[in-house]
Amino acid sequence: MIWICPKCRTELVSAEFVAIVPAPSPVATDDLGLSPTELSPIDGLEMVSVEAIPVETVVTAVPTKPAAPTSGLICANKHSYDRARQGYVHLLLANQKHSREPGDNSAMIQARHAFLHQGFYQPMAEFLASLMVDHCDHLEPSDGSATFLDLGCGEGYYLEQLFRATTERQRSGDAFYGVDISKPAVKKAAVGFKQLTASSAAGSVCADFAVASTVNLPVADNSVDCCFSVFSPANSQEVQRVLKPGGIWLRVSPGPDHLRQLKNMIYDTVNTHQAPEIETGVELLEEHQVSFEFELTSAAAANNLLAMTPFNWHGNSEAKSKLSEHLPLTMQADFYIQKLALHEIVAEQTLAEPIVDHAEQDLSKQSEIHALSKSQKLDARLETNEPQQAAASLEKVTGLAEETIEPPASRENIDLWSKAEITPEVKREAKPETDITTDATAPPVHKNAQFNIYKTVKKNVDRD
């Protein structure tokens, strides 16, 4: 399980469920004589132990290994979250809501479910699933399984297509998770995915859904092999946090010609979409543009397309009401699919000796000079204002005669000499923040000097 507590960010585990059921006959505490299989089964729970308590005809059954996610969740700090009858868990805090019922409403969810399950976006969904499965087929985890997370899963259509793709590849042990801020969407997704897996030959499937924010994901660090988001907002920083090393993020956004015919009918001015910019911390591995045509032949399909998109609130109302008069209508589908991964930053060693040696050497010289100027008061007091003679005096005191210390070009740029006791006629100048490195080729001193030089590995990107 990848869920964490949205309040304290600690791991969530299934809450232990205790059932008290009547025994078939009075029994003694020390001679129960019952096994878990002899008790009436509780749907979705596996009885693993039975123990008697000193109350007549009562036994306690404690199931600790649910075959499916039916119990609630609890963290180490005793924050608990109930699981709904449909199988999902609610992990959206009240302060993360911007309205009473955030996200898509039930009408939009029903319209999107009907539209997508007619197969209008099937080519893109299959291509997206193949990219994810191809990537995970090359992973080498110890158990051969992968963890998928759908960010903004909606009614679960794309996660269902992914499950079908993994089944066709005869993969097993994969885990499927979905989050969405819309409660009706997550409810629909949980029920639909449960029905799909129950009718398949894949056996027991690890799958779970949560009502949650994609801006503050209740997901553990480094727990996901593949995140994907289709037309849904996602927080890049959160995605980077939850991805495992070598994990990927597949982001689907509308292309420039997506639903162009419909936009021309309901908008006076049509704006074209551009591919999203690449955020800091991730790099673009591949970018694909998937385009195809589909035909709307019924008023129901046309109305569902309007209801599931922002077109429902925008555009010319009269033109939308007359859309069915233009049927059949050929539509253009156009999508950008970006395959993103975490940046690979490689430290380069370009100098013969470690950079940190230079830094320590410079800092040592500076500390020694400052200490001498304070403790010994520069016994050979400087009686001249000439920079060259001042430098010679400092060389004698510090014992660094073999190192040539370049004098400052001007009094405004004075550094070491501001630490010395110069004659009263010379006014002390404020110490500027300058480097005293004597070797012009030596690198500047940094807090992490050994990682001073970086190289970002970038891959060539070809638009398909």
C-alpha positions as CSV (number, residue, x, y, z in Angstrom):
1,M,0.0,0.0,0.0
2,I,1.3,3.5,-0.9
3,W,-1.1,5.7,1.1
4,I,0.2,8.0,3.8
5,C,-1.8,10.0,6.4
6,P,-2.6,13.4,4.9
7,K,-2.4,15.0,8.4
8,C,0.9,13.7,9.7
9,R,2.4,12.1,6.6
10,T,3.1,8.8,8.2
11,E,2.3,5.4,6.7
12,L,-1.3,4.2,6.6
13,V,-2.1,0.5,7.3
14,S,-5.4,-1.4,7.3
15,A,-7.2,-1.1,10.6
16,E,-7.5,-4.3,12.5
17,F,-11.1,-5.6,12.4
18,V,-12.5,-7.5,15.3
19,A,-15.8,-9.4,15.0
20,I,-17.7,-11.0,17.9
21,V,-20.0,-13.8,16.8
22,P,-22.0,-16.3,18.8
23,A,-20.6,-19.8,19.2
24,P,-22.7,-22.8,18.1
25,S,-22.8,-24.0,21.7
26,P,-21.5,-23.1,25.2
27,V,-17.8,-23.6,25.3
28,A,-15.0,-23.3,27.9
29,T,-12.3,-20.8,27.6
30,D,-9.6,-23.4,27.6
31,D,-11.3,-25.8,25.2
32,L,-12.8,-23.8,22.3
33,G,-12.8,-26.5,19.8
34,L,-13.5,-24.2,16.8
35,S,-11.5,-23.3,13.8
36,P,-11.9,-20.1,11.7
37,T,-13.6,-22.0,8.9
38,E,-16.4,-23.2,11.1
39,L,-17.6,-19.7,11.8
40,S,-20.0,-17.8,9.6
41,P,-17.8,-16.0,7.0
42,I,-17.7,-12.2,6.8
43,D,-17.7,-11.0,3.2
44,G,-14.2,-9.8,2.1
45,L,-12.4,-10.9,5.3
46,E,-10.3,-13.9,6.0
47,M,-10.6,-15.3,9.5
48,V,-7.2,-16.2,10.7
49,S,-7.7,-16.8,14.5
50,V,-10.3,-17.6,17.0
51,E,-10.1,-17.1,20.8
52,A,-12.7,-17.4,23.6
53,I,-13.5,-14.7,26.1
54,P,-15.1,-15.4,29.6
55,V,-18.6,-14.5,28.4
56,E,-21.1,-17.3,27.7
57,T,-21.4,-18.5,24.1
58,V,-19.2,-15.8,22.7
59,V,-16.0,-16.0,20.7
60,T,-13.8,-13.5,19.0
61,A,-12.6,-13.7,15.5
62,V,-9.8,-11.4,14.4
63,P,-9.1,-11.2,10.7
64,T,-5.8,-9.5,9.9
65,K,-5.4,-10.3,6.2
66,P,-8.3,-8.9,4.2
67,A,-8.4,-10.4,0.7
68,A,-9.6,-7.0,-0.6
69,P,-9.5,-3.5,0.8
70,T,-12.6,-3.5,3.0
71,S,-11.3,-2.1,6.3
72,G,-10.4,1.5,7.0
73,L,-6.9,2.9,7.4
74,I,-5.0,4.1,10.4
75,C,-1.6,5.7,11.0
76,A,0.8,5.4,13.9
77,N,-0.6,8.6,15.4
78,K,-4.1,7.1,15.5
79,H,-5.6,9.2,12.6
80,S,-8.2,6.9,11.1
81,Y,-10.0,7.0,7.7
82,D,-13.0,4.9,6.9
83,R,-13.4,3.0,3.7
84,A,-16.6,3.4,1.8
85,R,-18.8,0.5,0.9
86,Q,-17.7,0.8,-2.8
87,G,-14.1,0.2,-1.7
88,Y,-12.4,3.6,-1.8
89,V,-11.0,5.6,1.0
90,H,-11.4,9.3,1.7
91,L,-8.1,11.1,2.2
92,L,-9.1,14.7,1.3
93,L,-8.8,17.1,4.3
94,A,-11.4,19.8,4.7
95,N,-8.8,22.6,4.3
96,Q,-7.9,21.1,0.9
97,K,-11.3,21.7,-0.5
98,H,-12.2,24.8,-2.4
99,S,-15.9,24.0,-2.4
100,R,-18.4,21.7,-0.7
101,E,-18.1,19.1,-3.5
102,P,-14.9,19.8,-5.4
103,G,-14.1,18.3,-8.8
104,D,-16.4,16.9,-11.4
105,N,-20.0,16.4,-10.4
106,S,-22.0,13.2,-11.0
107,A,-23.5,14.4,-14.3
108,M,-20.1,15.1,-15.8
109,I,-18.8,11.7,-14.6
110,Q,-21.7,9.8,-16.1
111,A,-21.3,11.7,-19.4
112,R,-17.5,11.0,-19.5
113,H,-18.0,7.3,-18.6
114,A,-20.6,6.9,-21.4
115,F,-18.5,8.7,-24.0
116,L,-15.1,7.0,-23.3
117,H,-16.6,3.5,-23.1
118,Q,-17.9,4.0,-26.6
119,G,-14.3,3.9,-27.7
120,F,-13.9,7.4,-29.1
121,Y,-10.5,7.9,-27.4
122,Q,-9.5,4.2,-27.6
123,P,-6.4,4.7,-29.9
124,M,-4.8,7.2,-27.5
125,A,-5.7,5.1,-24.4
126,E,-4.1,2.0,-25.9
127,F,-1.0,3.9,-27.0
128,L,-0.6,5.4,-23.5
129,A,-1.0,2.0,-21.8
130,S,1.6,0.5,-24.2
131,L,4.1,3.2,-23.2
132,M,3.7,2.4,-19.6
133,V,3.8,-1.4,-19.9
134,D,6.9,-1.2,-22.2
135,H,8.7,0.9,-19.6
136,C,7.8,-1.5,-16.8
137,D,8.7,-4.6,-18.8
138,H,12.3,-3.4,-18.7
139,L,12.4,-2.8,-14.9
140,E,14.0,-5.4,-12.7
141,P,12.4,-5.2,-9.4
142,S,12.8,-8.1,-7.0
143,D,9.2,-9.4,-7.5
144,G,8.8,-8.4,-11.1
145,S,5.8,-6.1,-10.4
146,A,5.2,-2.4,-10.9
147,T,3.1,0.2,-9.1
148,F,1.0,2.5,-11.2
149,L,-0.7,5.8,-10.1
150,D,-3.4,7.6,-12.0
151,L,-3.4,11.3,-11.1
152,G,-6.9,12.6,-11.6
153,C,-8.3,9.2,-12.4
154,G,-11.8,10.4,-13.0
155,E,-14.1,7.4,-13.5
156,G,-11.1,5.1,-14.0
157,Y,-11.3,4.5,-17.8
158,Y,-7.5,4.9,-18.4
159,L,-6.6,2.8,-15.4
160,E,-8.9,0.1,-16.8
161,Q,-7.2,0.2,-20.2
162,L,-3.8,-0.1,-18.4
163,F,-5.0,-3.2,-16.5
164,R,-6.1,-4.8,-19.8
165,A,-2.7,-4.1,-21.3
166,T,-0.9,-5.7,-18.4
167,T,-3.2,-8.7,-18.6
168,E,-2.4,-9.1,-22.3
169,R,1.3,-9.1,-21.6
170,Q,0.7,-11.7,-18.9
171,R,2.1,-9.5,-16.2
172,S,1.2,-10.3,-12.6
173,G,1.6,-8.7,-9.2
174,D,1.2,-5.1,-10.5
175,A,-0.6,-2.6,-8.2
176,F,-3.0,0.0,-9.5
177,Y,-3.9,3.2,-7.6
178,G,-6.1,6.2,-8.6
179,V,-6.7,9.5,-6.9
180,D,-9.1,12.3,-7.8
181,I,-10.6,15.2,-5.9
182,S,-14.1,14.3,-7.1
183,K,-15.9,11.9,-4.8
184,P,-18.4,10.8,-7.5
185,A,-15.5,10.1,-9.8
186,V,-13.6,7.9,-7.3
187,K,-16.8,6.1,-6.4
188,K,-17.4,5.2,-10.1
189,A,-13.8,4.2,-10.6
190,A,-13.7,1.9,-7.6
191,V,-16.8,0.1,-8.6
192,G,-15.9,-0.2,-12.2
193,F,-12.4,-1.5,-11.6
194,K,-13.6,-4.1,-9.1
195,Q,-16.1,-5.4,-11.7
196,L,-13.4,-5.5,-14.3
197,T,-10.9,-7.5,-12.2
198,A,-13.6,-9.8,-10.9
199,S,-14.4,-10.9,-14.4
200,S,-10.8,-11.4,-15.5
201,A,-8.6,-14.4,-15.2
202,A,-5.9,-12.4,-13.4
203,G,-6.9,-13.6,-10.0
204,S,-6.4,-11.3,-7.0
205,V,-5.4,-7.8,-8.1
206,C,-4.0,-5.1,-5.8
207,A,-6.0,-1.9,-6.6
208,D,-7.1,1.0,-4.5
209,F,-8.7,4.4,-5.0
210,A,-8.7,7.5,-2.8
211,V,-10.5,10.8,-2.8
212,A,-7.5,13.1,-2.5
213,S,-5.7,16.2,-3.8
214,T,-3.1,15.8,-6.5
215,V,-1.5,19.0,-5.2
216,N,-0.8,17.3,-1.8
217,L,-0.7,13.6,-2.6
218,P,-1.2,11.2,0.3
219,V,1.4,8.9,-1.3
220,A,4.6,7.7,0.2
221,D,8.0,8.8,-1.1
222,N,9.7,6.7,-3.8
223,S,6.7,4.3,-4.0
224,V,5.5,4.6,-7.6
225,D,7.1,3.2,-10.8
226,C,4.8,5.0,-13.2
227,C,2.5,8.1,-12.7
228,F,0.2,9.3,-15.5
229,S,-2.2,12.2,-15.8
230,V,-4.7,12.7,-18.6
231,F,-6.1,16.2,-19.0
232,S,-5.7,16.6,-15.2
233,P,-3.5,19.0,-13.2
234,A,-0.6,17.5,-11.4
235,N,2.0,19.0,-9.1
236,S,5.4,18.4,-10.6
237,Q,7.1,18.5,-7.2
238,E,4.8,15.9,-5.8
239,V,5.3,13.6,-8.8
240,Q,9.0,13.9,-8.3
241,R,8.6,13.0,-4.7
242,V,6.6,9.8,-5.1
243,L,8.4,8.4,-8.1
244,K,10.9,5.7,-7.6
245,P,14.4,6.0,-9.1
246,G,14.0,5.2,-12.7
247,G,10.3,5.9,-12.6
248,I,8.4,7.9,-15.3
249,W,5.6,10.4,-15.5
250,L,3.4,10.2,-18.6
251,R,1.4,13.5,-19.1
252,V,-1.4,13.8,-21.7
253,S,-2.6,17.2,-22.8
254,P,-4.7,18.4,-25.7
255,G,-2.9,19.0,-29.0
256,P,-3.4,22.1,-31.3
257,D,-6.2,20.5,-33.4
258,H,-8.0,18.7,-30.6
259,L,-11.8,18.9,-31.2
260,R,-11.1,21.7,-33.7
261,Q,-14.5,21.2,-35.6
262,L,-16.5,21.6,-32.4
263,K,-14.5,24.7,-31.3
264,N,-15.1,26.3,-34.7
265,M,-18.9,25.9,-34.2
266,I,-19.2,27.2,-30.6
267,Y,-16.4,29.8,-30.4
268,D,-15.9,33.0,-32.2
269,T,-12.1,32.8,-31.7
270,V,-10.3,29.5,-31.4
271,N,-7.1,29.3,-29.4
272,T,-4.7,26.4,-30.1
273,H,-3.0,24.4,-27.4
274,Q,0.7,24.1,-27.0
275,A,2.7,21.3,-25.3
276,P,3.2,22.0,-21.6
277,E,6.6,23.4,-20.6
278,I,9.0,21.1,-18.8
279,E,9.3,21.9,-15.1
280,T,12.5,22.1,-13.1
281,G,13.6,18.7,-11.8
282,V,12.3,16.6,-14.7
283,E,13.5,16.0,-18.2
284,L,11.7,15.1,-21.3
285,L,12.5,11.6,-22.6
286,E,10.0,11.3,-25.4
287,E,7.2,13.4,-26.8
288,H,4.5,12.0,-29.1
289,Q,1.6,13.6,-30.9
290,V,-1.3,11.2,-31.3
291,S,-4.0,12.3,-33.8
292,F,-6.9,10.5,-35.3
293,E,-10.5,11.2,-36.4
294,F,-13.8,9.8,-34.9
295,E,-17.4,10.3,-35.9
296,L,-20.3,11.4,-33.8
297,T,-23.4,9.8,-35.1
298,S,-25.9,10.3,-32.2
299,A,-27.2,13.2,-30.2
300,A,-26.4,11.4,-27.0
301,A,-22.7,11.1,-27.9
302,A,-22.5,14.7,-28.9
303,N,-24.2,15.8,-25.7
304,N,-21.9,13.6,-23.6
305,L,-18.9,15.2,-25.2
306,L,-20.1,18.7,-24.3
307,A,-21.1,17.7,-20.8
308,M,-17.7,16.1,-19.9
309,T,-15.6,19.0,-21.0
310,P,-15.4,22.8,-20.2
311,F,-17.5,23.3,-23.3
312,N,-20.4,22.7,-21.0
313,W,-19.9,26.2,-19.4
314,H,-18.3,28.0,-22.3
315,G,-19.1,28.8,-25.9
316,N,-22.2,29.8,-27.8
317,S,-25.3,28.2,-26.1
318,E,-27.4,28.4,-29.3
319,A,-24.7,26.7,-31.3
320,K,-24.4,23.9,-28.8
321,S,-28.1,23.3,-28.7
322,K,-28.1,22.8,-32.5
323,L,-25.1,20.5,-32.5
324,S,-27.3,17.5,-33.2
325,E,-28.5,19.1,-36.4
326,H,-25.0,18.7,-37.9
327,L,-24.8,14.9,-37.3
328,P,-23.0,12.8,-38.3
329,L,-20.0,15.0,-37.4
330,T,-16.4,14.1,-38.0
331,M,-14.2,15.2,-35.1
332,Q,-10.4,15.5,-34.9
333,A,-8.7,14.1,-31.7
334,D,-5.2,15.4,-31.1
335,F,-3.1,14.7,-28.0
336,Y,0.4,15.4,-26.7
337,I,1.9,12.6,-24.7
338,Q,5.1,13.6,-22.8
339,K,7.3,10.9,-21.2
340,L,9.1,12.6,-18.3
341,A,11.7,11.4,-15.8
342,L,13.7,12.8,-12.9
343,H,16.8,14.8,-13.9
344,E,20.1,12.8,-13.9
345,I,22.8,15.2,-12.5
346,V,26.4,14.0,-12.8
347,A,29.3,15.6,-10.9
348,E,32.4,16.0,-13.1
349,Q,35.9,16.1,-11.8
350,T,37.9,18.3,-14.1
351,L,40.9,19.2,-11.9
352,A,43.9,16.9,-11.2
353,E,43.4,17.2,-7.5
354,P,40.0,17.3,-5.6
355,I,38.3,20.7,-5.5
356,V,37.9,20.4,-1.8
357,D,41.6,20.4,-1.3
358,H,41.8,23.9,-2.8
359,A,39.0,25.1,-0.7
360,E,40.5,23.7,2.6
361,Q,43.9,25.2,1.6
362,D,42.4,28.7,1.0
363,L,40.3,28.7,4.1
364,S,43.4,27.5,6.1
365,K,45.5,30.4,4.8
366,Q,42.7,32.9,5.5
367,S,42.2,31.6,9.1
368,E,45.9,31.7,9.8
369,I,46.3,35.3,8.6
370,H,43.3,36.5,10.6
371,A,44.4,34.7,13.7
372,L,47.9,36.3,13.5
373,S,46.5,39.7,12.9
374,K,44.4,39.4,16.1
375,S,46.6,37.4,18.5
376,Q,50.0,38.7,17.7
377,K,48.8,42.2,16.7
378,L,51.3,42.0,13.9
379,D,54.4,42.7,15.9
380,A,56.1,44.0,12.8
381,R,53.7,46.8,12.6
382,L,53.2,48.4,9.3
383,E,54.7,51.8,9.1
384,T,53.9,52.4,5.5
385,N,50.9,52.9,3.4
386,E,52.4,51.4,0.3
387,P,50.7,48.1,-0.7
388,Q,53.9,46.3,-1.8
389,Q,55.6,47.0,1.6
390,A,52.4,46.0,3.4
391,A,52.4,42.7,1.6
392,A,56.0,42.0,2.5
393,S,55.4,42.7,6.1
394,L,52.5,40.3,6.2
395,E,54.6,37.6,4.5
396,K,57.1,37.9,7.3
397,V,54.5,37.6,10.0
398,T,52.4,34.7,8.5
399,G,55.4,32.7,7.3
400,L,54.0,32.4,3.9
401,A,56.9,34.0,2.1
402,E,56.9,31.2,-0.5
403,E,53.4,32.2,-1.5
404,T,53.0,35.5,-3.4
405,I,50.1,37.5,-2.1
406,E,49.0,40.0,-4.7
407,P,48.3,43.4,-3.2
408,P,44.9,45.0,-3.7
409,A,44.5,47.3,-6.7
410,S,43.0,50.0,-4.6
411,R,42.1,50.9,-1.1
412,E,38.4,50.3,-1.9
413,N,39.2,46.7,-2.7
414,I,41.4,46.2,0.4
415,D,41.0,42.8,2.1
416,L,43.8,41.4,4.3
417,W,45.1,44.9,5.0
418,S,41.9,45.8,6.7
419,K,42.7,43.2,9.3
420,A,46.1,44.7,10.1
421,E,46.9,47.6,12.3
422,I,47.9,50.3,9.8
423,T,49.1,53.7,10.9
424,P,46.4,56.1,12.2
425,E,46.7,58.2,9.2
426,V,45.1,55.4,7.1
427,K,41.3,55.2,7.5
428,R,40.1,51.6,7.8
429,E,37.9,50.5,4.9
430,A,34.9,48.1,5.1
431,K,35.9,44.5,4.2
432,P,34.3,43.5,0.9
433,E,33.3,40.0,0.3
434,T,36.1,39.0,-2.0
435,D,37.9,35.8,-2.5
436,I,41.6,35.6,-1.4
437,T,42.4,32.6,-3.6
438,T,46.0,33.1,-4.8
439,D,45.8,30.7,-7.8
440,A,43.9,32.2,-10.7
441,T,43.0,28.8,-12.0
442,A,41.6,27.5,-8.7
443,P,37.8,27.3,-8.4
444,P,35.9,29.5,-6.0
445,V,35.2,28.2,-2.5
446,H,31.6,26.8,-2.2
447,K,29.8,25.2,0.7
448,N,29.8,21.9,-1.1
449,A,33.0,22.4,-3.0
450,Q,33.4,18.7,-4.1
451,F,30.2,19.1,-6.1
452,N,31.1,22.4,-7.6
453,I,30.7,21.4,-11.3
454,Y,27.5,19.7,-12.6
455,K,26.5,18.3,-15.9
456,T,22.8,17.7,-16.8
457,V,22.3,14.6,-19.0
458,K,19.7,15.5,-21.6
459,K,18.3,13.2,-24.3
460,N,17.4,14.1,-27.8
461,V,13.7,14.6,-28.3
462,D,12.1,13.9,-31.7
463,R,8.5,14.9,-32.3
464,D,6.7,12.0,-33.9
